[in-house]
Amino acid sequence: MPMLKNKVVIITGAGQGIGRSIALRLTRDGAIVIATDITGKENETLNEIKSLGGQGMALRLDVTDLRMAEDIAKKVYDAYGHIDILVNNAGIYPFKPFLEMSFDDWYKVININLNGTFNVTKAVVPYMIKQKYGRIINISSIAGNVMGFAGLTHYSASKAGIVGFTRALALELARYGITVNAIAPGAVKTPGAMQPGSEEQVKMMEQIIPVGRLAEPEDIASVVAFLASDEASYITGALIIVDGGWTIT
């Protein structure tokens, strides 16, 4: 039996990249996947889910809108009677030197990456408490948690905030049978990272990373699948680094 059979999972930022790979991996593991995004690409992900024989929904979600997140959580709960897994993946990482960064630049990243994680979690947790079961998995980053990156002060702050949020929330929700964990990817082959002209930078990174390659989105999805399963029922408040050994030295 698939390890996530009939588990209902909500994934933010599921239209492409890591979020899309998570959606397809959890579909293969038997989950009912609710693919959310603000881009419209969530519909493409749902089509792929269905092509794998899976089921779920594609819903537009602006993670900065708490009311919209609450409406979606209610819609999913009303449809299936339970919400078992939440993957907070939606995020942006526009490069901008700090000295050129406006408050609006700063706030946009914090609002999507950190406030968005709060909003969707806030909307879903009451249903998990009601059923005395839940898995919350937050996609953070090595940025801000293990190392710094010039031009990403806003992103680094948001991703470090997600880890603090994860650890504190894990303490509050453990009594309800809910685990809360975070994953910190290193460099991943996503559409945003693999822009035209980035080939030379990718080659340099491959020389730095001990395993000799960037992560595939599926590498992150595999860790999500484990944390979402009952195999990880004794893990909470953890930050799992998935970077091919980049930050060992």
Kinemage of the C-alpha trace (Angstrom):
@kinemage 1
@onewidth
@group {chain A} dominant
@subgroup {mainchain}
@vectorlist {calphas} color= white
{ca met a 1} P 0.000 0.000 0.000
{ca pro a 2} L 1.387 3.466 -0.875
{ca met a 3} L 2.653 5.128 2.300
{ca leu a 4} L 0.432 8.214 1.865
{ca lys a 5} L -2.673 6.513 0.524
{ca asn a 6} L -5.716 8.814 0.787
{ca lys a 7} L -3.822 11.423 2.813
{ca val a 8} L -4.949 14.921 1.821
{ca val a 9} L -2.059 17.311 1.219
{ca ile a 10} L -2.064 21.018 0.431
{ca ile a 11} L 1.033 22.286 -1.381
{ca thr a 12} L 1.723 25.978 -1.973
{ca gly a 13} L 3.721 27.094 -4.986
{ca ala a 14} L 2.888 23.809 -6.707
{ca gly a 15} L 2.871 25.172 -10.246
{ca gln a 16} L 6.522 24.551 -11.029
{ca gly a 17} L 9.926 23.611 -9.685
{ca ile a 18} L 10.161 22.041 -6.251
{ca gly a 19} L 6.438 22.421 -5.537
{ca arg a 20} L 5.453 20.617 -8.723
{ca ser a 21} L 7.877 17.776 -8.017
{ca ile a 22} L 6.509 17.442 -4.485
{ca ala a 23} L 2.977 17.251 -5.874
{ca leu a 24} L 3.877 14.479 -8.315
{ca arg a 25} L 5.925 12.524 -5.769
{ca leu a 26} L 3.161 12.578 -3.163
{ca thr a 27} L 0.665 11.586 -5.853
{ca arg a 28} L 2.774 8.511 -6.583
{ca asp a 29} L 2.742 7.776 -2.860
{ca gly a 30} L -1.052 7.711 -2.900
{ca ala a 31} L -1.906 11.176 -1.579
{ca ile a 32} L -4.825 13.339 -2.674
{ca val a 33} L -2.977 16.478 -3.748
{ca ile a 34} L -4.324 20.024 -3.575
{ca ala a 35} L -1.998 22.007 -5.841
{ca thr a 36} L -2.121 25.723 -5.115
{ca asp a 37} L -0.345 28.589 -6.818
{ca ile a 38} L -0.931 32.166 -7.891
{ca thr a 39} L 0.361 31.725 -11.454
{ca gly a 40} L -2.276 29.512 -13.059
{ca lys a 41} L 0.300 26.765 -13.487
{ca glu a 42} L -1.398 24.833 -10.694
{ca asn a 43} L -3.815 23.622 -13.379
{ca glu a 44} L -0.929 22.142 -15.358
{ca thr a 45} L 0.238 20.336 -12.230
{ca leu a 46} L -3.247 18.928 -11.679
{ca asn a 47} L -3.276 17.610 -15.238
{ca glu a 48} L -0.019 15.785 -14.513
{ca ile a 49} L -1.457 14.447 -11.262
{ca lys a 50} L -4.407 13.037 -13.166
{ca ser a 51} L -2.123 11.552 -15.826
{ca leu a 52} L -0.505 9.538 -13.025
{ca gly a 53} L -3.910 8.254 -11.960
{ca gly a 54} L -4.041 10.575 -8.979
{ca gln a 55} L -6.737 12.856 -7.694
{ca gly a 56} L -6.945 16.303 -6.161
{ca met a 57} L -7.678 19.929 -6.933
{ca ala a 58} L -5.967 22.924 -8.490
{ca leu a 59} L -6.730 26.117 -6.564
{ca arg a 60} L -5.471 29.649 -7.007
{ca leu a 61} L -3.930 30.898 -3.786
{ca asp a 62} L -2.207 34.144 -2.892
{ca val a 63} L -0.390 33.090 0.277
{ca thr a 64} L -0.244 36.702 1.488
{ca asp a 65} L -4.051 36.686 1.813
{ca leu a 66} L -5.073 35.002 5.080
{ca arg a 67} L -8.782 35.062 4.204
{ca met a 68} L -8.128 33.297 0.900
{ca ala a 69} L -6.022 30.674 2.695
{ca glu a 70} L -8.844 30.133 5.210
{ca asp a 71} L -11.400 29.773 2.410
{ca ile a 72} L -9.247 27.169 0.664
{ca ala a 73} L -8.659 25.205 3.861
{ca lys a 74} L -12.411 25.089 4.479
{ca lys a 75} L -13.112 24.058 0.890
{ca val a 76} L -10.613 21.204 1.122
{ca tyr a 77} L -11.897 20.044 4.512
{ca asp a 78} L -15.511 20.176 3.347
{ca ala a 79} L -14.601 18.123 0.269
{ca tyr a 80} L -12.552 15.401 1.954
{ca gly a 81} L -13.268 15.592 5.686
{ca his a 82} L -9.598 15.867 6.651
{ca ile a 83} L -6.377 17.748 5.887
{ca asp a 84} L -3.363 15.630 6.765
{ca ile a 85} L -0.308 17.326 5.301
{ca leu a 86} L 0.686 20.918 4.546
{ca val a 87} L 3.760 21.776 2.502
{ca asn a 88} L 4.635 25.482 2.667
{ca asn a 89} L 6.738 25.830 -0.454
{ca ala a 90} L 5.703 29.126 -2.080
{ca gly a 91} L 8.512 31.646 -2.180
{ca ile a 92} L 10.488 34.117 -4.271
{ca tyr a 93} L 14.168 35.048 -4.329
{ca pro a 94} L 14.840 38.220 -6.344
{ca phe a 95} L 18.486 39.239 -6.112
{ca lys a 96} L 18.975 42.823 -4.937
{ca pro a 97} L 22.001 44.388 -3.184
{ca phe a 98} L 21.036 45.673 0.244
{ca leu a 99} L 22.150 49.230 -0.553
{ca glu a 100} L 19.751 49.276 -3.514
{ca met a 101} L 16.912 47.551 -1.673
{ca ser a 102} L 13.769 49.530 -0.920
{ca phe a 103} L 11.377 48.723 1.880
{ca asp a 104} L 8.908 47.490 -0.736
{ca asp a 105} L 11.562 45.084 -2.081
{ca trp a 106} L 12.164 43.836 1.447
{ca tyr a 107} L 8.522 43.556 2.414
{ca lys a 108} L 7.445 41.719 -0.739
{ca val a 109} L 9.861 38.852 -0.027
{ca ile a 110} L 9.067 38.737 3.689
{ca asn a 111} L 5.340 38.891 2.964
{ca ile a 112} L 5.334 35.988 0.504
{ca asn a 113} L 7.987 33.761 2.064
{ca leu a 114} L 7.435 34.243 5.797
{ca asn a 115} L 3.981 35.771 6.219
{ca gly a 116} L 2.699 33.356 3.577
{ca thr a 117} L 3.941 30.421 5.616
{ca phe a 118} L 2.158 31.838 8.668
{ca asn a 119} L -1.086 32.470 6.791
{ca val a 120} L -1.533 29.030 5.265
{ca thr a 121} L -0.427 27.281 8.449
{ca lys a 122} L -2.851 29.409 10.484
{ca ala a 123} L -5.654 28.391 8.126
{ca val a 124} L -4.906 24.654 8.189
{ca val a 125} L -3.875 23.963 11.794
{ca pro a 126} L -7.405 24.098 13.331
{ca tyr a 127} L -8.445 21.167 11.148
{ca met a 128} L -5.345 19.196 12.101
{ca ile a 129} L -5.993 19.860 15.787
{ca lys a 130} L -9.572 18.684 15.346
{ca gln a 131} L -8.417 15.348 13.923
{ca lys a 132} L -5.395 15.064 16.288
{ca tyr a 133} L -3.054 14.464 13.366
{ca gly a 134} L -0.967 16.488 10.960
{ca arg a 135} L 2.308 16.914 9.133
{ca ile a 136} L 3.560 20.428 8.384
{ca ile a 137} L 6.654 20.707 6.204
{ca asn a 138} L 8.184 24.115 5.540
{ca ile a 139} L 10.621 24.672 2.697
{ca ser a 140} L 13.390 26.903 4.013
{ca ser a 141} L 16.927 27.231 2.612
{ca ile a 142} L 20.578 27.000 3.538
{ca ala a 143} L 20.488 30.790 3.010
{ca gly a 144} L 20.149 32.513 6.347
{ca asn a 145} L 20.350 29.273 8.303
{ca val a 146} L 23.750 27.861 7.397
{ca met a 147} L 25.401 30.520 5.261
{ca gly a 148} L 24.894 33.999 3.883
{ca phe a 149} L 24.435 35.093 0.288
{ca ala a 150} L 25.149 38.621 -0.935
{ca gly a 151} L 22.145 40.153 -2.644
{ca leu a 152} L 19.685 38.015 -0.703
{ca thr a 153} L 19.361 39.693 2.694
{ca his a 154} L 15.549 39.738 2.430
{ca tyr a 155} L 15.357 36.122 1.270
{ca ser a 156} L 17.864 34.964 3.907
{ca ala a 157} L 15.935 36.720 6.664
{ca ser a 158} L 12.662 35.155 5.518
{ca lys a 159} L 14.095 31.654 5.334
{ca ala a 160} L 15.791 31.939 8.735
{ca gly a 161} L 12.454 33.139 10.091
{ca ile a 162} L 10.760 30.031 8.726
{ca val a 163} L 13.122 27.833 10.736
{ca gly a 164} L 12.427 29.775 13.945
{ca phe a 165} L 8.716 29.508 13.223
{ca thr a 166} L 9.078 25.757 12.620
{ca arg a 167} L 10.864 25.050 15.883
{ca ala a 168} L 8.534 27.107 18.062
{ca leu a 169} L 5.387 25.787 16.397
{ca ala a 170} L 6.592 22.202 16.774
{ca leu a 171} L 6.590 22.690 20.547
{ca glu a 172} L 3.056 24.066 20.556
{ca leu a 173} L 1.507 21.430 18.307
{ca ala a 174} L 3.218 18.227 19.454
{ca arg a 175} L 0.455 17.549 21.985
{ca tyr a 176} L -2.059 17.361 19.137
{ca gly a 177} L -0.206 14.702 17.150
{ca ile a 178} L 1.101 17.281 14.677
{ca thr a 179} L 4.748 17.387 13.603
{ca val a 180} L 6.372 20.497 12.137
{ca asn a 181} L 9.654 20.259 10.256
{ca ala a 182} L 11.696 22.283 7.774
{ca ile a 183} L 13.892 21.408 4.823
{ca ala a 184} L 16.839 23.561 3.763
{ca pro a 185} L 17.720 22.939 0.122
{ca gly a 186} L 20.965 24.096 -1.373
{ca ala a 187} L 21.224 24.808 -5.097
{ca val a 188} L 18.342 23.198 -6.998
{ca lys a 189} L 17.690 22.919 -10.726
{ca thr a 190} L 14.481 24.942 -10.867
{ca pro a 191} L 13.283 27.209 -13.691
{ca gly a 192} L 14.295 30.233 -11.630
{ca ala a 193} L 17.816 28.955 -11.079
{ca met a 194} L 18.412 27.708 -14.614
{ca gln a 195} L 18.000 30.965 -16.525
{ca pro a 196} L 19.720 31.417 -19.919
{ca gly a 197} L 23.306 32.468 -19.368
{ca ser a 198} L 23.632 30.670 -16.025
{ca glu a 199} L 25.577 27.721 -17.436
{ca glu a 200} L 28.973 28.989 -16.280
{ca gln a 201} L 27.702 29.671 -12.764
{ca val a 202} L 26.174 26.185 -12.603
{ca lys a 203} L 29.508 24.619 -13.603
{ca met a 204} L 31.267 26.568 -10.839
{ca met a 205} L 28.726 25.421 -8.267
{ca glu a 206} L 29.067 21.807 -9.380
{ca gln a 207} L 32.789 22.050 -8.634
{ca ile a 208} L 32.058 23.358 -5.122
{ca ile a 209} L 29.331 20.867 -4.192
{ca pro a 210} L 30.920 17.604 -2.947
{ca val a 211} L 28.465 15.296 -4.764
{ca gly a 212} L 29.287 17.118 -7.988
{ca arg a 213} L 25.856 18.301 -9.086
{ca leu a 214} L 22.959 20.576 -8.246
{ca ala a 215} L 19.909 18.986 -6.665
{ca glu a 216} L 17.020 17.912 -8.816
{ca pro a 217} L 13.617 19.036 -7.488
{ca glu a 218} L 12.885 15.345 -6.929
{ca asp a 219} L 15.702 15.208 -4.348
{ca ile a 220} L 13.764 17.654 -2.195
{ca ala a 221} L 10.460 15.922 -2.883
{ca ser a 222} L 11.871 12.653 -1.549
{ca val a 223} L 12.631 14.242 1.821
{ca val a 224} L 9.171 15.802 1.919
{ca ala a 225} L 7.639 12.372 1.262
{ca phe a 226} L 9.561 10.900 4.192
{ca leu a 227} L 8.606 13.692 6.612
{ca ala a 228} L 4.982 13.412 5.499
{ca ser a 229} L 4.874 9.701 6.265
{ca asp a 230} L 4.358 7.843 9.516
{ca glu a 231} L 7.990 6.727 9.242
{ca ala a 232} L 8.873 10.234 10.492
{ca ser a 233} L 6.346 10.366 13.339
{ca tyr a 234} L 9.084 10.903 15.960
{ca ile a 235} L 10.736 13.803 14.118
{ca thr a 236} L 9.526 17.318 14.879
{ca gly a 237} L 11.157 20.726 15.059
{ca ala a 238} L 13.955 19.515 12.788
{ca leu a 239} L 15.812 21.281 9.992
{ca ile a 240} L 17.017 18.816 7.375
{ca ile a 241} L 19.753 20.173 5.099
{ca val a 242} L 19.617 18.819 1.546
{ca asp a 243} L 22.576 20.401 -0.231
{ca gly a 244} L 24.846 17.643 -1.511
{ca gly a 245} L 27.390 18.435 1.205
{ca trp a 246} L 27.876 22.058 0.097
{ca thr a 247} L 27.834 23.451 3.636
{ca ile a 248} L 29.907 20.738 5.321
{ca thr a 249} L 33.080 22.796 4.966
